[in-house]
């Protein structure tokens, strides 16, 4: 959600910090700031607004070869210069940046104020700077450890101190932090995007772990000061993958990247001989797979809707009862964790805190959990028992497109894998494998309709409220379509099962409320066409997403045709035009597509 960067080395820190913050803008933020250690003073510069404004207003004399920076997404106190990070101690020698939430900040604020400390902000973070200033200890590490023992909540923090000008001390508990290893320099970041331009050798901190970072290296240790051993990993993504190229927005770039992204996720995993899918990362043999009696999928937002598509596919193909549930609700209802249930956590970033905490709760109760994640080395990837990497490449836009599509493909591969172990015939396995291979070409055909879809989006954007409707396989598609439209165009959009229209929602149908109907050419086609007539009879404008050859009622506002694949795989393709429509609706309304208001790319607080 918020972003952290840090640098220590032989180069001026401020330009590197600002560049890192700019590369974290996609995570969502409302203010930004940097702090560097000069020869004799701590220099802090911060303000509400964008990173480019921060850069333009940096003082000319802002030298220093060690520093930290931050982009903030407000939790305690609104966007303002005082509430922006970094936060300094009362003696102006210590600076702190923080992702997460200190749950007991109010109590600590009261204690500090009773002791005569003057707090400058409304944030929870500022209390840590004052605690470190007051803490006993001969080293910065000792002071940070003593202060964190008084903190309850989640955090990723970075601390600098004018009394210890050679180091940055960082700590993690529920909010990601990465160390980047350079040549005579070190970087820190909450996301690899901030440091990939400088190094691809990284170390991921675990919860409860701290690190001291100097120009010549790092050391890691636990909260009881015991040393830990870390192994550096190589980030697989390249720096230019974080650039927009010729596209105006990252979202459209990522929509266009979907044929290649799907090609990557299936490459090397399709077994033509046995008509199945190899997923070695599951760490589960055939006998263990046959013992699975239920599949439970956990995700948030678009990942949850991809999970609904996946549950539909797994139940239909593998004949294993399957369902999806928002990870954000799962652990709060004290769920029954069953030995023969396979739990699947799905997350683009691998850092979604609600999903991560659900995984940890399942592990605590003995559940078997696998992950579908896009970020190698992420927290969820390291917590689960096995999984499937999505290989979508970095996704910068807040609105997920290529990662969502690869999630759905990942679930399809999992369903084929489980199905062929159980009762799916070789013929059906071959049919589905052939369908997977056709997906990249089919997606490219849909993206080629961009100009026509842009015109449709312009018409839909004129309406304040819309319905998205779909039945069985089409319902998760409708939910994801509504999600995309509302999160970037800010139009009210609701998704319903087509079969539920007559049980209430039809009362809202009118010429002012259009319906986007998902109508695949499958065994329920006649039922879906009947529902279209019901909507049309009430003067509701109809925009129909369907397959070639499907006859829709006269008078529909638009018919959007996508290539026909196998029925079980069709939802993946039916989703693509809804991404493009949402994008162009937002553009027509003049919104910042990649940075929708009030939202962030990676939600690392509950």
RAZI-V322297 format. One record per residue. N is the residue number from 1. PHI is phi in whole degrees, -180 to 180 (999 if undefined). OMEGA is omega in radians with two decimals (999 if undefined). D_LAST is the distance of its C-alpha to the last C-alpha in whole Angstrom. Layout:
<<N/PHI/OMEGA/D_LAST> <N/PHI/OMEGA/D_LAST>>
This chain:
<<1/999/3.00/11> <2/-80/-3.11/13> <3/-128/3.11/16> <4/-122/2.97/18> <5/-135/3.07/22> <6/-158/-3.14/25> <7/-148/2.95/29> <8/-145/-3.10/32> <9/178/-3.08/35> <10/-101/-3.09/38> <11/-101/3.02/37> <12/-59/-3.01/36> <13/-76/-2.96/32> <14/-56/-3.14/32> <15/-62/3.13/32> <16/-69/3.11/30> <17/-64/-3.12/27> <18/-64/3.10/28> <19/-62/3.11/28> <20/-63/3.11/25> <21/-63/3.13/23> <22/-61/-3.13/25> <23/-78/3.07/24> <24/-102/-3.09/20> <25/-59/-3.08/20> <26/-64/-3.12/19> <27/-74/-3.13/16> <28/95/-3.13/16> <29/-169/3.11/17> <30/-130/3.11/19> <31/-157/-3.07/21> <32/-152/3.11/22> <33/-169/3.10/24> <34/-137/3.03/26> <35/-139/3.10/28> <36/-130/3.04/31> <37/-95/3.02/33> <38/-82/-3.10/37> <39/-68/-3.09/40> <40/-144/-3.13/40> <41/-152/2.99/37> <42/-88/-3.13/33> <43/-110/-3.12/32> <44/-125/3.07/29> <45/-138/-3.07/29> <46/-157/3.12/26> <47/-173/2.97/26> <48/-73/3.13/24> <49/118/-3.01/24> <50/-88/-3.13/25> <51/-62/-3.13/26> <52/-63/3.10/29> <53/-72/3.07/30> <54/-62/-3.13/29> <55/-63/-3.11/31> <56/-66/-3.08/34> <57/-99/3.13/34> <58/-60/3.08/34> <59/-60/3.14/37> <60/-64/3.09/39> <61/-96/-3.13/40> <62/-136/-3.06/36> <63/-79/3.13/37> <64/155/-3.08/36> <65/-109/3.06/35> <66/-145/-3.14/32> <67/-170/3.11/29> <68/-134/3.12/25> <69/-144/-3.01/23> <70/-159/2.87/20> <71/-113/-3.00/18> <72/-109/2.98/16> <73/-117/-2.87/14> <74/-57/2.92/14> <75/-124/3.10/11> <76/-113/-3.12/14> <77/87/-3.09/17> <78/-73/3.11/18> <79/-65/3.12/20> <80/-164/3.10/23> <81/-63/-3.11/25> <82/-66/-3.09/24> <83/-84/3.13/21> <84/-68/3.04/21> <85/-92/0.03/20> <86/-75/3.06/22> <87/-107/-3.08/23> <88/-104/3.06/26> <89/-75/-3.12/27> <90/-63/3.14/30> <91/-88/3.07/33> <92/59/3.11/32> <93/-117/-3.08/32> <94/-118/3.05/28> <95/-130/-3.07/25> <96/-133/2.88/22> <97/-121/-2.94/19> <98/-153/2.88/15> <99/-108/3.14/12> <100/114/-3.11/9> <101/-140/3.00/9> <102/-87/-3.05/12> <103/-68/-3.09/11> <104/-104/-3.10/15> <105/-62/-3.10/16> <106/-62/3.14/18> <107/-66/3.14/20> <108/-69/3.08/21> <109/-57/-3.12/22> <110/-62/3.12/24> <111/-65/3.14/26> <112/-65/-3.13/26> <113/-65/3.09/28> <114/-63/3.13/30> <115/-87/3.07/31> <116/93/3.12/32> <117/-77/3.11/30> <118/-97/3.14/29> <119/-89/-3.04/26> <120/-98/-3.02/26> <121/-129/3.05/22> <122/-97/-2.97/20> <123/-83/2.98/17> <124/-77/-3.02/15> <125/-67/-3.02/17> <126/-57/-3.09/20> <127/-61/-3.10/21> <128/-67/3.12/20> <129/-60/3.14/23> <130/-72/3.10/25> <131/-62/3.14/25> <132/-65/3.11/26> <133/-60/-3.06/29> <134/-86/-2.99/30> <135/-70/3.01/29> <136/-78/3.09/32> <137/150/3.13/33> <138/-90/-3.13/35> <139/-126/3.08/33> <140/-64/3.13/30> <141/-60/-3.14/28> <142/-65/3.13/29> <143/-66/3.13/28> <144/-66/3.13/24> <145/-60/3.14/24> <146/-62/-3.12/25> <147/-72/-3.12/23> <148/-67/3.09/20> <149/-66/3.11/21> <150/-94/-3.05/21> <151/-98/2.99/17> <152/-119/3.12/14> <153/132/-3.11/10> <154/-107/3.14/9> <155/-164/2.74/12> <156/-128/-3.04/14> <157/-130/2.97/17> <158/-136/-3.02/21> <159/-131/2.98/24> <160/-126/-3.04/27> <161/-145/-3.12/30> <162/-62/3.11/34> <163/-77/3.13/35> <164/-133/-2.92/34> <165/-77/-3.10/34> <166/-104/-2.96/34> <167/-146/2.91/31> <168/-119/3.07/27> <169/-106/-3.11/25> <170/-125/3.14/22> <171/-150/-3.11/19> <172/-132/2.96/16> <173/-153/3.10/13> <174/92/3.13/10> <175/-134/-2.90/11> <176/-67/3.01/14> <177/-143/-3.11/17> <178/-128/3.01/21> <179/-102/3.09/24> <180/-108/-3.04/27> <181/-97/3.12/31> <182/-110/3.11/33> <183/-93/-3.08/37> <184/72/3.13/37> <185/-156/3.12/34> <186/-134/3.10/30> <187/-123/2.93/27> <188/-131/3.14/23> <189/-164/3.02/21> <190/-90/-3.10/17> <191/-152/-3.11/18> <192/-60/-3.13/22> <193/-57/-3.05/23> <194/-76/-3.04/23> <195/-120/-3.07/26> <196/-62/3.11/28> <197/-70/-3.03/30> <198/-107/-3.14/31> <199/-161/3.04/31> <200/-114/3.09/30> <201/-94/-3.01/30> <202/-133/3.05/26> <203/-126/3.13/25> <204/-97/3.06/21> <205/-79/3.06/20> <206/-97/3.06/18> <207/-59/-3.12/16> <208/81/-3.08/18> <209/-110/3.08/20> <210/-125/3.08/22> <211/-149/2.93/25> <212/-104/-3.05/28> <213/-117/3.05/29> <214/-123/-3.12/32> <215/-60/-3.06/34> <216/-95/3.09/36> <217/148/-3.06/33> <218/-151/2.93/30> <219/-139/-3.12/30> <220/-118/-3.08/27> <221/-159/-3.11/26> <222/-92/-3.12/24> <223/-72/2.99/23> <224/-101/3.06/26> <225/73/3.08/28> <226/-78/-3.12/29> <227/-69/3.05/30> <228/-122/-3.14/28> <229/-113/-3.12/29> <230/-122/3.07/28> <231/-117/3.13/29> <232/-69/3.09/29> <233/-122/3.13/28> <234/-100/3.07/29> <235/-70/-3.04/27> <236/-82/-3.08/29> <237/-87/3.13/28> <238/-100/-3.10/31> <239/-61/-3.07/30> <240/-71/3.08/32> <241/-72/3.08/29> <242/-95/3.12/27> <243/-105/-3.12/30> <244/-75/-3.08/30> <245/65/-3.09/34> <246/-87/-3.08/36> <247/-89/-3.13/33> <248/-71/-3.11/32> <249/-134/3.07/28> <250/-62/-3.09/26> <251/-59/3.14/25> <252/-69/3.05/29> <253/-57/-3.08/30> <254/-73/3.01/27> <255/-62/-3.13/29> <256/-70/-3.13/32> <257/-81/-3.00/31> <258/-63/3.08/30> <259/-57/3.12/33> <260/-68/-3.12/33> <261/-63/3.12/30> <262/-66/3.08/31> <263/-59/-3.14/34> <264/-69/-3.03/32> <265/-72/3.13/30> <266/-94/-3.05/33> <267/-61/3.10/35> <268/78/-3.10/37> <269/-110/-3.10/35> <270/-92/-3.10/37> <271/-101/-3.09/40> <272/-72/-3.09/43> <273/-71/-3.09/45> <274/-106/3.05/43> <275/56/-3.14/42> <276/-142/-3.14/38> <277/-126/3.07/35> <278/-93/3.10/35> <279/-130/-3.07/31> <280/-62/-3.12/32> <281/-70/3.12/29> <282/-69/-3.09/28> <283/54/-3.06/30> <284/-148/-3.12/31> <285/-83/-3.04/35> <286/-63/-3.14/36> <287/-64/3.10/37> <288/-64/-3.14/33> <289/-64/3.14/32> <290/-69/-3.14/35> <291/-82/-3.14/34> <292/-70/3.14/30> <293/-107/-3.11/30> <294/-158/3.05/27> <295/-122/3.11/24> <296/-120/-3.08/21> <297/-108/-3.10/19> <298/-124/3.09/15> <299/-162/-3.13/13> <300/-128/3.09/11> <301/62/-3.12/13> <302/-61/3.09/17> <303/-63/3.08/16> <304/-66/3.14/16> <305/-68/3.02/19> <306/-62/3.09/21> <307/-64/3.07/20> <308/-65/3.04/22> <309/-60/-3.13/25> <310/-64/3.13/25> <311/-63/3.10/25> <312/-60/-3.11/28> <313/-66/-3.08/29> <314/-62/-3.13/29> <315/-67/-3.10/30> <316/-71/-3.05/33> <317/-88/-3.06/34> <318/-85/-3.13/34> <319/58/3.01/34> <320/-113/3.08/31> <321/-54/-3.06/29> <322/-145/3.04/26> <323/-152/3.13/23> <324/-120/-3.10/19> <325/-144/3.06/16> <326/-61/3.13/13> <327/-61/-3.11/11> <328/-65/3.14/8> <329/-106/-2.92/10> <330/-57/-3.00/12> <331/-75/-3.09/12> <332/-79/3.12/12> <333/-101/3.12/15> <334/50/-3.02/17> <335/-68/3.00/18> <336/-79/-3.13/22> <337/-102/-3.03/22> <338/-101/-3.08/25> <339/-64/-3.04/27> <340/-98/3.05/29> <341/-100/3.03/25> <342/-96/3.11/24> <343/-97/-3.09/20> <344/-124/3.09/19> <345/-98/-3.08/16> <346/-123/-3.08/16> <347/-161/3.08/15> <348/-64/-3.04/17> <349/-78/-3.00/15> <350/73/-3.10/15> <351/-122/-3.12/12> <352/-58/-2.93/9> <353/-65/3.13/6> <354/-57/-3.13/6> <355/-72/3.12/9> <356/-61/-3.13/10> <357/-66/3.08/9> <358/-63/3.09/11> <359/-61/-3.12/14> <360/-63/3.10/14> <361/-66/3.12/14> <362/-64/3.14/17> <363/-63/-3.14/19> <364/-62/-3.11/19> <365/-94/3.06/21> <366/86/3.13/23> <367/-76/3.07/22> <368/-93/-3.03/23> <369/-126/2.96/20> <370/-116/-3.09/21> <371/-125/2.88/19> <372/-116/-3.07/20> <373/-134/-3.09/19> <374/-101/-3.03/21> <375/-105/3.09/20> <376/-64/3.12/22> <377/84/-3.12/21> <378/-72/-3.04/17> <379/-61/-3.12/15> <380/-66/3.13/15> <381/-60/-3.12/19> <382/-86/-3.12/20> <383/-87/-2.97/18> <384/-78/-3.12/20> <385/-80/-3.14/23> <386/176/3.13/24> <387/169/-3.10/24> <388/-128/3.02/25> <389/-79/-3.00/24> <390/-87/3.07/24> <391/53/3.10/26> <392/-81/-2.99/26> <393/82/-3.09/26> <394/-62/3.10/23> <395/-114/-3.01/22> <396/-97/-3.12/21> <397/-61/3.11/21> <398/-60/3.13/18> <399/-77/-3.06/19> <400/-77/3.08/20> <401/-128/-3.06/23> <402/-67/3.10/25> <403/-68/3.10/22> <404/-60/3.14/21> <405/-62/3.13/25> <406/-69/3.01/25> <407/-61/-3.13/22> <408/-62/3.08/25> <409/-66/3.10/28> <410/-60/3.10/26> <411/-66/3.10/26> <412/-63/3.11/29> <413/-64/3.10/30> <414/-62/3.13/29> <415/-64/3.09/30> <416/-65/3.13/34> <417/-58/-3.14/33> <418/-68/-3.11/33> <419/-65/-3.13/35> <420/-70/3.04/38> <421/-69/-3.05/38> <422/-101/-2.93/38> <423/-122/-3.13/40> <424/-72/-3.10/40> <425/-73/3.04/43> <426/-57/-3.14/44> <427/-65/3.11/45> <428/-68/3.07/42> <429/-60/3.12/40> <430/-63/3.13/43> <431/-59/-3.11/42> <432/-72/3.08/38> <433/-63/3.11/38> <434/-62/3.10/41> <435/-64/3.09/38> <436/-59/-3.11/36> <437/-65/-3.13/38> <438/-82/-3.03/39> <439/-57/-3.12/35> <440/-57/3.13/36> <441/-66/-3.14/39> <442/-64/3.11/38> <443/-64/3.12/35> <444/-61/3.11/37> <445/-65/3.13/39> <446/-70/3.14/36> <447/-61/3.11/35> <448/-66/3.09/39> <449/-88/-3.02/39> <450/-52/-3.07/37> <451/-63/3.12/39> <452/-65/-3.14/40> <453/-66/3.09/36> <454/-63/3.12/36> <455/-65/3.10/38> <456/-63/3.13/37> <457/-61/3.12/33> <458/-61/3.12/35> <459/-73/3.14/37> <460/-66/-3.10/33> <461/-64/-3.14/32> <462/-75/-3.09/34> <463/-97/-3.13/33> <464/-77/-3.05/30> <465/-143/-3.11/29> <466/-140/2.96/29> <467/-107/2.90/29> <468/-120/-3.08/28> <469/-129/3.09/30> <470/-162/-3.07/30> <471/-122/-3.13/32> <472/45/-3.11/31> <473/-61/-3.08/30> <474/-83/-3.07/30> <475/-68/3.05/27> <476/-60/3.07/24> <477/-63/3.11/26> <478/-63/-3.14/26> <479/-64/3.13/22> <480/-67/3.10/22> <481/-62/3.10/25> <482/-65/3.12/23> <483/-60/-3.11/20> <484/-60/-3.06/22> <485/-64/-3.05/24> <486/-74/-3.06/21> <487/-75/3.13/19> <488/-118/3.10/22> <489/-102/-3.13/25> <490/66/2.99/23> <491/-84/3.11/25> <492/-74/-3.12/24> <493/-138/3.13/25> <494/-124/3.10/24> <495/-110/3.10/25> <496/-135/2.89/27> <497/-66/-3.13/29> <498/-56/-3.12/33> <499/-68/-3.11/34> <500/-92/-3.09/32> <501/-56/-3.06/33> <502/-74/3.14/36> <503/-99/3.07/34> <504/145/-3.03/33> <505/-61/3.13/32> <506/-58/3.13/35> <507/-62/-3.10/36> <508/-94/-3.13/34> <509/-67/3.13/36> <510/-161/3.09/38> <511/-61/-3.11/40> <512/-90/-3.08/37> <513/-121/3.13/34> <514/-76/3.07/34> <515/-120/3.00/33> <516/-100/-3.01/32> <517/-105/3.09/33> <518/-95/-3.01/33> <519/-129/3.10/36> <520/-72/3.07/37> <521/-84/-3.10/40> <522/-138/-3.04/40> <523/-68/3.14/41> <524/-105/-3.07/39> <525/-59/-3.10/41> <526/-61/3.11/43> <527/-63/-3.13/41> <528/-66/3.12/38> <529/-64/3.09/42> <530/-61/3.11/42> <531/-66/3.08/39> <532/-61/3.10/40> <533/-63/3.12/43> <534/-62/3.13/41> <535/-67/-3.13/39> <536/-62/3.14/42> <537/-65/3.12/44> <538/-105/3.05/42> <539/64/3.09/42> <540/-84/3.09/39> <541/-60/-3.06/39> <542/-119/3.02/38> <543/-121/-2.94/37> <544/-109/3.05/37> <545/-101/-2.97/35> <546/-149/-3.08/38> <547/-112/3.12/40> <548/-58/3.07/44> <549/88/3.13/46> <550/-77/3.12/44> <551/-88/3.13/46> <552/-103/-3.12/44> <553/-59/3.04/46> <554/-61/3.03/48> <555/89/3.08/46> <556/-65/-3.11/43> <557/-68/3.12/41> <558/-162/3.05/40> <559/-118/-3.12/40> <560/-107/-3.03/38> <561/-106/3.07/40> <562/-117/-3.14/38> <563/-61/3.10/40> <564/-89/3.04/40> <565/-114/3.01/39> <566/-75/-3.06/38> <567/-53/-3.10/37> <568/-69/-3.11/34> <569/-97/-3.08/33> <570/-57/3.14/34> <571/-56/3.14/30> <572/-61/-3.11/29> <573/-75/-3.13/32> <574/-65/3.14/32> <575/-76/-2.98/28> <576/-60/-3.13/30> <577/-63/3.13/32> <578/-70/3.04/29> <579/-63/-3.10/27> <580/-67/3.11/30> <581/-63/3.13/30> <582/-61/3.14/27> <583/-59/-3.05/28> <584/-73/3.02/31> <585/-65/3.12/30> <586/-65/3.11/28> <587/-62/-3.13/30> <588/-62/-3.13/33> <589/-91/3.06/31> <590/78/-3.09/31> <591/-92/3.05/27> <592/-79/-2.96/25> <593/-61/-3.05/24> <594/-78/-3.09/22> <595/-131/-3.14/20> <596/-63/-3.06/19> <597/-62/3.03/18> <598/68/-3.08/15> <599/-119/3.09/14> <600/-136/-3.10/13> <601/-69/-3.07/14> <602/-118/-3.05/11> <603/-91/-3.03/8> <604/-108/2.94/7> <605/-129/-3.13/4> <606/-80/999/0>>
